[in-house]
Each structure stands twice: as C-alpha cells, then as structure tokens.
Amino acid sequence: MLLKSLLVLIASAFLTNFPLQVNNDNVRADSQLSYAKLEVRGTRLNQGPIYYIQTHDSFFTDVKLLVRLERSEDKNRILDRHLEKLLGKSVLAKGLLDCRRVGQEKGVIYMHLSNESQITARGDK
C-alpha cells in the first residue's frame, strides 16, 4: 500500500513535469527536474555491505518496507562511520528518492544520502 502510494506520487511528478521543492543546495529550485523528498522512520540495519532502514506501513504494521541507503560518494568515511553507529537503532532519515531505481527490487525503495546530517537516531535533534 505504501509502495503503491509512493509510485503514484513519482509517476504524477514525472508525467506533469512539476518540480517538487526541496531544501538542498545542490538542487536549484527553478530547475525543471522532478524529484521526491523522503522522510523515513524505522530501524537501521545491514544486509551484507548494504545499509537499510526497515519500516512498515502505519495502518498495516505487518507490511514491511526496506529503504536502501545509497551514498553519494563511496569514500565518504564520515558518513560510513555514522551509519555504523546507528546499526540497530530507531532512526529518522531525510533524503531524495532515487527515481532511477524505483521498482528494481520488490518491497525496496532507494534513498540518496550525501552527508551524516540526513540521518539521526530518533530523539536526537
């Protein structure tokens, strides 16, 4: 249900070519690019070398969703260390949906992270 709603949002943004606004210095507000901003609450976990947040639908709590955290730079060791500290903790992450990979894996969406301030343990400010 949550994944279907997300896909409808993305499709609507692309079909109407309506730029969604986001507070990011790298993305110009007047650009004609379409993108979606995500805010995800869940548990930070690993599956091999890949970082994930596991979350669930607020109405159907047995429906699980994995959010794969894609880092903008593989050699960002500060972000890697920060993500390792959050393993197993309840987190809040804010980032952009990686629209190129929607539907690549069933039950998985991709979030683009560029720095450690985009993901915090819940309760931190």
C-alpha positions, -999 to 999 in steps of 0.1 A, spaced: 0 0 0 27 24 10 48 14 -21 19 19 -44 12 54 -30 49 63 -34 49 50 -70 17 71 -78 34 102 -64 65 96 -85 45 89 -117 24 121 -111 56 142 -107 72 128 -139 40 129 -160 32 165 -151 68 176 -151 60 196 -119 92 203 -99 87 194 -62 106 218 -39 133 206 -16 158 224 6 191 212 -9 219 235 -20 228 211 -49 193 213 -65 182 246 -79 145 255 -71 139 268 -106 152 236 -124 127 216 -144 138 183 -128 113 162 -110 121 145 -77 105 135 -44 118 141 -9 115 113 16 114 112 53 116 77 67 114 65 103 125 29 111 153 7 123 188 9 107 201 -25 97 226 -41 73 223 -69 48 259 -76 39 277 -44 30 245 -26 22 228 -1 46 190 -2 50 162 12 71 134 -12 78 100 5 82 63 -5 80 30 8 69 13 28 96 -20 11 90 -8 -24 81 20 -30 105 28 -65 91 37 -49 57 75 -43 58 94 -19 36 131 -17 31 147 16 23 182 11 8 205 40 17 226 49 -14 255 71 -5 265 99 -30 302 90 -25 316 55 -17 346 70 1 326 92 25 341 76 56 324 101 80 290 90 67 300 53 68 311 56 105 279 75 114 257 48 97 276 21 116 270 38 149 232 38 141 231 0 135 200 -15 152 187 19 164 155 37 156 164 64 131 149 93 111 163 98 76 156 126 52 168 125 16 158 122 -21 142 93 -37 164 76 -63 138 76 -91 161 57 -115 157 25 -93 120 25 -85 107 -10 -89 141 -26 -92 135 -48 -62 101 -57 -48 95 -40 -14 127 -19 -16 130 18 -24 162 37 -27 171 69 -8 201 91 -18 222 103 12 251 128 8 260 136 45 255 124 80 231 152 90 204 135 69 201 105 93 198 107 131 188 85 159 152 92 169 151 116 198 183 134 186 178 169 173 
